[in-house]
Amino acid sequence: MQLTGGYPFWLIRDGLLNSYPKLLNNTETNTVIIGGGISGALTAYYLINAGIECILVDGRTIGLGSTSASTSLLQYELDVPLHLLKKKVGNENAERAYQLCGNAIDTIIDIMNDVGFTDYQKAKSLFFSMHRSEKKFMQQEFVARKEAGFEVLLLDEKDLKNEYTLEAQYAILSQKGCVIDVYSLTHALLQHSIKKGLQVFDRTSVEDIRYGKRPVIKTADGFIINAKNIINATGYEVVNFIPKGIVNFDCTYAVVSEQAPEQKPFWKNNIMMWNTDDPYLYMRLTKDNRIIIGGRDERFSNSFTRQAMLEKKSKQLQKDFNKVLPHIQFKEEFTWSGTFGKTKDSLPYIGVYKKTPNTYYALGFGGNGITFSIIAAEIIRDILCEKSNPDVKLFSFDR
């Protein structure tokens, strides 16, 4: 599946950061991780630190799947607001999912510090509405987050105008969040883990898997990997390994402005902003004072259609931006698109799948893919280390 289109900003800015070999021989290991994006890199970090021998393989050059197209906002908010998620999965499960994502933000900051990665900034998050009719909706969401233990403030039109020059009616200000370059972080994690014994092979496609007590992987070049365990961190390409139906695919679009390091930041405190509209809009800043805006999702049909819509979507996103921040002139530089998946309850799939023994899944579907990847890595590490984890059932395939 072609997961990206256009010119993803992080790939343009960073380029090909590291080179990795292609697997050209038969080999054996304890655990094979399939997928070299952020999910695979975080899983490898956890397993290597737990003393588990690992090989990681990816069919592409490392990081060039969905990871390169990410706009890299770290938020605890899921695709479904907390008070609505409670109706889908129950109060306890909904609160726990949100709290785990909140904890994951703190955890990934600790991990970035551990591997010496500095291209991140802590940032508050503003969830806003442009419509007075959504007053009750925002109040309910504020109460739900407050009850779940999050540090939040409810802001009105006057607050938003004075503090952020934002044309909106209501907003929930959350204290916890972070903005990063997830493409660069993926490489940093892998380089750190390689020093501890991880083997990484890119351009190594998996052609076939024989599941059993000791799974066997066959690559497209005909080489064999014997392993005790397989970790599937292929993200939206998981449909190549298990039956369809667990996830629906959408296309999302993003555009980044020209850099303006000579100017003051476009808005206060480097805050992340996203709204309740359908189609939604989200915004963030980069270190060199660019604006990234994204949204305008469409159901994924094929890569050609997604690519053909880039120019139209870019114009729509800029128009959306001008409605809420009309005083800021946005000068487009790069536009791109990415494919992502949504589950029915907005939760990821993590852990075992009964039809594929000794294979575990780290599938961070939805807008919270990075924080979900932290949760997945922790759960899978605990399973392989035979430690109990109270959250296994929450994200299981049979929930």
N, C-alpha and C positions, 0 to 999 in steps of 0.2 A: 504494500500500500504506500502511495506517495503521500507523506504526512504534512509536507509544507509546500508553500508556493511563494513567489516573490523574493524579497531580499530581507530575511530575518536580521534584525539589527545586530544581535550579539555575534552572529557569524561574520557579518561584514566588519564589525569592530575588532573582533578578536582573531579571526582567521583560524587556520588549523593549528591548534596550540601544541599538540604533541603527535608523534607518529607511533603506531602500534603495529606489530607484525601480524601477518595472516597465519592461521594454523595450517601447517603443511606436513603434519605427521600424526600418527595415532598416539593417543595419550590417555592417561588415567588420573583421576583425582577424587577427592571426597565429594566436592560439590561443584556443579557447573551452574553459573548464572547466565541466563540468556537475556541479553539486552544491555546496551552500554550507554543508556541515558541516565538521568538523575536517579531513577529508582534502582537500577542495577548498581550504580556507583555507591549509593548509600548502603544497599544490602551488602555489597562487598566490604565496605568499611566496617560494618558491624560484625560480619562473620570472621574476617581476618583478625579483628581485635579480640574475638572470642577464641582464636586459635584453630579455626576451621580452614583446612586447605581448600583453596578456590581457584577455579578458572572462570574468566568472564569472556563471552563471545558475543559479537554483534555482526549482523549482516552488512551494516553500513560502516562508514568511517565513524569513529566514536563521536557521539553527541549530535549527529546530523538528522535525527528523527524529531520527535515532538519537542525535545529539550531545547533545540536551537531556536524554536519558534516561540518559546515561552516568554511572556512579559515579566515574569519573575517577581510577582507580588506574593509575599507570604502573609496570609491572613488566616484567622481562625474560623472565619465565616464560611459556611458551605454554600453550595448552589441554592439550597432551600433555606429560607430564614428559620431561625430556631423555633419560633412559636408555631410555624407550620410543619416543621420536621417532627415536632412532638406528635402531631396528628397522624403522621405516617408510620413512625417507628416506636412511639411511646415516649413519655416524659424522660424516663431514666436513660434510655438509649440515645435520645436526641441530645440531652445535656452531656452525656459521656462523650459522644462524638465531637461535639464542639470543644469540650475541655481537653480532649486528646490533641486536637489541632492547635489549641492554645499552648499546650505544653510542648508540642513539636517545634513551635517557633523558638522557644527558649533553647531547646535541645540542638537545633540546627545552628544556632549562633555559637553554642559551645563547641560543636563539631568544626565549624569554620575557624574558630580560634585555635583549635587543636591542630588543624592541618596548615595553619598559617595563611588562611585565605582572608583577605582584607576588603574585597570589593563588595561590601554590603553596608547598609545603613538601617538602623532601627527607625521605624516610622509609625506614626499614628494612622488610624484608618477612619475614614468618614463615609458612612453609609447614608445616602441622602435621597430625598424625594422632592420632585418638582411640583407635586400636586397637593393642594389642600385637602382633597378627598381622602388622602392616605394618612391623615392624622392618627386615626385609630390603629391602623396597621403599624405605624412607627411606634406608637405608645406600647402596643402589645409586644413588639419585638424588643423594645428597650427593657420592659419588665422581665421578659424571658431571659435576656442576657444578664441582667442584674441578679436574678435569682440563681443563675448558673455560676455566679461568682466572678463575672467579668467586670472590670473597671470601665464604666461607660457613662457618658453624659448625653442628655437629650437636648438638642439645640433647635432654636426656631429661626424663622426667616431673618429676623434682625441680627441674631448671633452670626448666622452664616454670611450675611452681607458685610458685617463689621470685621469679622475675623478672617474670612477667606475670600471676600469679594465674590461669593458664589450666589448665583441666581437660583435659589431653591427654597422650599418651604420648611422642611424638617430634616433633621439628621441625627444619627447616633454616632458619637465620637468614641472610638475605642482606643485605648492606650497602647495596646499590644499589636505590633506588626513589624515588617521588615521588607526592604527591597534589596534584591541581589542581582547578580549575573549568573544564572543557573548553568548556562553552558560552560562558562569558565570554571565554576565550582565543580562540575562533573569531572573535568580533567584534573583539577586539584585533588579531589578525593581519590581518583584512580592512581595518580602519581604517588600519593601518600601510601596507598595500600600496596602498590607494587614494591615499594621499599620494604614492606613487611611480608612479602612472599606471594602476593596476588599475581597471577598471569593474565594478561589481557590480550585478546586477539580480535581485531576488527576485520571487516570484509570477509567474514567467516559465517556464511549462511547455514542455518540448520535445515537440512532436507528431510530428515526423518528421525523420529524418536521411538525406540522400543521400550515401553514402560514395563516395569516389573520390580523385583526385589533389588536389582542393581541395573538401573536404566542405562541404555546405550543410545548415544547421539551419533547420527551420521551427518556429516557436513556436505554441502553441495559439491565439494571437490573430492568426496569419497573417503575422507578420513573419519576415524572413529574415536569418540570420547567415551570411555567407561567411567561411571561415577556412582556414588552411593545415593546422591540426591541431586535433583534439578530444581533451580529457582527460576521461574518464568517471570521476568520483569520487562516483557516486550510491550507493555502498555496497550495501545489501541490495535496492535497487530496480533493480539491474543487470539483473534478469530481464526488464525492459521493453526492453532493448537487445540482449541476446544470448540464445541458447537456454538453457533451464533445465538443471540437472543438475550445475553446478559447485559448488553450495552447498545445504545443507539449512538450513531456517529453524527456529529455536527462539524461545520466549519466555523472558525472564528477569525476575525480580521484585526489587524493592528497597523498603526501608522506612527512614525516617530518624526519629530520636528528636527530642524537644523539645530546644531549646538549653539549655545549663547553663554559661554563662560564669562564673558565680559559684563553680563547683566546680573542683577540680583535674582535670586530664585523667583520663579513665576508665582509661587504662592507659599504660604506660611508653613514652616516646620517640615518641608518635604513630605507633606501628608499624602497618603493614598486616598483616592476618592472613587466611589462607584455608586451608581444610582439604582433605583427600584424599577425603572421603566422596562418595558418590553417592546423593542430591543433595548437592552441595558447598555451602559457606558461606564468604562472605568479609566482612570487616569493616574499616572505617576510621573515622577521626575527622575532623571539620571544624574550621575555625579558631574557631568559636563553640561548640566542645565539644559537638557532636552526634555521635551514632553512626549510621553508615550500614551496614546489613547487606543482603546480596543473595545471590541464588542461586535454588534451587528451580525450575530450568528445566523447561519442557515443550515438546514439539514444537508448533510454530505451526500452528494450523488456520484460525482467523479472528479478527478483532478483537473480535467479540462475546464469544467464549469466553474470550479473554485478559482482557477487562475483567471478566467475571463471576467470575473466579477471584481477583481482587485481594484480597478480604478473607480468603479461605482461605489464600492464600499468605503474606499478612502474618502471620497467626497462626502458621503453620508456621515461618517465618523467626525469629520471636521465640522460639519454643520451641527451635529449634536453637541460637540465641544463648544461651539460659539454660542449656543443657547444658554449654557450654564456659566461660561466665563467669557462674555462678549468683549471685555476690555483687553484680552490677550490675543495678539496676532500669532497665528499658528502657520509656520512655514514648513511644509512637508519635505522630508528628504527620502525616507524609505517606507515602503508599504509591504506587508507580507500577510500570509494566512497560515493557519494550522488546523489540523484535524484533531478533534478531541471527542471523548465519549461521555455519555451521561447514563447513569443507572436509574432505575425507577424510584429508588429511595434516596438518591444522591450520595450513598455511601460506597466506598471502594470494595473490591473483593480481595481478600487476603487469606492465605493459608492453603489448606488441602482441597483437592477436587477429586472425588471418589473414583472417577474413571481413569485417573492418571496417578497411580501409586508412586510414592516417594518423589512426588513433584509438588512444589509449593509455589504459590502465586503472590506476586507483589504488584497489584494492579490498582494504581492510584487514579481512578477515573474521576473526571469532573474538574472544576476550577481549582480545587485544592490538591492537585497532584503532588506537589512538593512536600507539603506537610503529611499527606497520606503516605508518602514514600518513607518518611521517618517512622510512622506507626507500623507500616508493613515490615520494615527492616527489624524493628524491635521484636515484633511478634514471631517472625521467622527465626530469628536468632534464638529466641526462647524455646521454640519447638525443637530445633536441632540440638540444642543443649539440654533438652529434656527438662525444661523449667516450666512451671505453670504460668499462664498469662490470662488474666481475667477478661481480656477483650477479644479473645479468639472468636467467640460465638457471634459477637456484634458484627463482624465483617466477613463471616463465613459464607460459602456458596449455598448452604442450606438454611440460611436465616429466614 
